[in-house]
Amino acid sequence: MKVRQISVFLENKSGRLAQVTQILGENGINIRALSIADTTDFGILRLIVNDPEKAYRALKEGGFTVSTTEVIAVEVDDRPGGLAAALQALDQAGINIEYLYAFVQKASSAALVVFRVEQLDEAVEALRAAGIRIIGESEVTLL
């Protein structure tokens, strides 16, 4: 159960993020989660959207450098220490986390955490074995 993430290379210029969101909005694409990592010269915008293929095409046509990456989305309890079980399961399996980002779901006692790891299948197995709920792409895009 993997989720496709859209990654967008952004020059560190005023208005570039606004252009991305405008293109997505004009194409009826809803952002479900996002993260941005930046340096002084550029940033990488990572997005989970309701229609990854359409988002990819729209952003490419809009002149952006875009790629897709498979990530894992899991549900953890929204409480102190709620993330620890998932992180411990990955650590015990020897799986390194490249990055992660999270958001809290409205009207829920759970948070959604998006992980990028190299060993996706092994990570899914380790998380399932630890009783961590993996969220598939069809469910994530509806949140």
C-alpha positions in Angstrom: 0.0 0.0 0.0 1.9 2.9 -1.3 1.0 6.5 -2.0 2.3 8.5 -5.0 3.8 11.8 -3.9 4.4 14.7 -6.3 7.7 16.5 -5.9 8.1 20.0 -7.4 11.4 21.8 -7.8 10.9 25.4 -7.0 13.4 28.3 -7.5 13.5 30.4 -4.4 11.6 33.3 -6.0 8.6 35.2 -4.9 5.4 33.8 -6.2 6.6 30.3 -7.3 4.6 28.5 -4.6 1.5 30.6 -5.4 1.9 29.5 -9.1 1.9 25.9 -8.1 -1.2 26.2 -6.0 -3.0 28.2 -8.7 -2.3 25.6 -11.4 -3.5 22.8 -9.0 -6.6 24.8 -8.1 -7.5 25.6 -11.8 -7.3 21.9 -12.5 -9.5 20.8 -9.7 -6.7 19.2 -7.8 -7.0 19.1 -4.0 -3.9 19.1 -1.8 -4.2 16.5 1.0 -0.8 17.0 2.6 2.4 19.0 1.8 5.9 19.7 2.9 8.5 22.0 1.7 12.3 21.8 2.2 14.4 24.7 1.1 17.9 26.0 0.7 18.8 29.6 -0.1 18.5 28.9 -3.9 15.7 26.4 -4.3 13.1 24.2 -2.5 11.4 20.9 -3.0 7.7 20.9 -2.5 6.3 17.5 -1.7 2.5 17.0 -2.2 -0.1 14.3 -1.6 -3.0 15.2 -3.9 -6.4 13.7 -4.9 -5.2 13.1 -8.5 -1.5 12.6 -8.7 -1.4 11.9 -12.5 -3.4 15.0 -13.3 -1.3 17.1 -11.0 1.9 15.8 -12.6 0.7 16.7 -16.1 -0.7 20.1 -15.1 2.5 21.1 -13.3 4.7 19.8 -16.2 2.6 21.8 -18.7 3.0 24.8 -16.4 6.8 24.7 -16.8 7.7 23.1 -13.5 10.2 20.3 -12.9 8.1 17.5 -11.4 8.6 14.0 -10.3 6.7 11.3 -8.5 7.8 9.2 -5.6 6.2 6.3 -3.8 5.8 6.9 -0.1 4.0 5.2 2.8 1.2 6.8 4.7 0.3 5.5 8.2 -2.2 6.5 10.8 -0.9 7.0 14.4 -2.6 8.0 17.5 -2.8 11.8 18.0 -1.3 11.7 21.5 2.1 12.2 23.1 4.2 9.2 22.0 1.8 8.2 19.2 4.5 8.4 16.5 7.0 6.4 18.6 5.5 2.9 17.8 5.9 3.5 14.1 9.4 4.8 14.4 10.4 2.0 16.7 9.0 -0.6 14.2 11.1 0.8 11.4 14.2 1.1 13.6 13.9 -2.5 14.7 13.6 -3.6 11.1 16.8 -1.6 10.2 14.9 0.8 7.9 16.2 4.3 7.6 13.7 7.1 7.2 14.8 9.6 4.5 12.1 12.1 5.5 8.6 12.3 6.9 5.8 14.8 7.3 2.5 14.7 9.1 -0.9 16.3 9.6 -3.7 15.9 12.1 -7.1 14.8 10.7 -10.1 16.8 11.7 -12.7 15.1 13.9 -10.3 12.2 14.5 -8.0 11.0 17.2 -5.4 10.1 14.6 -2.6 11.8 12.7 -1.4 10.9 9.2 2.3 10.5 8.8 3.9 10.2 5.4 7.3 8.3 5.3 9.9 8.1 2.5 12.1 5.1 2.9 14.2 3.1 0.5 12.9 -0.3 1.4 9.1 0.3 0.9 7.9 -3.3 1.0 10.0 -4.1 4.1 8.8 -1.0 5.8 5.1 -1.9 5.1 5.7 -5.4 6.6 7.4 -4.0 9.7 4.7 -1.4 10.3 1.9 -3.9 9.8 3.6 -6.4 12.1 3.6 -3.7 14.8 -0.1 -3.1 14.3 0.4 0.3 12.6 -2.4 1.1 10.1 -1.2 1.7 6.6 -3.3 4.0 4.6 -3.7 3.4 0.8 -3.6 6.0 -1.8 -7.4 5.8 -2.5 -8.1 6.5 1.2 -5.5 9.2 1.6 -6.8 11.2 -1.3 -10.3 11.2 0.2 -9.2 12.5 3.6 
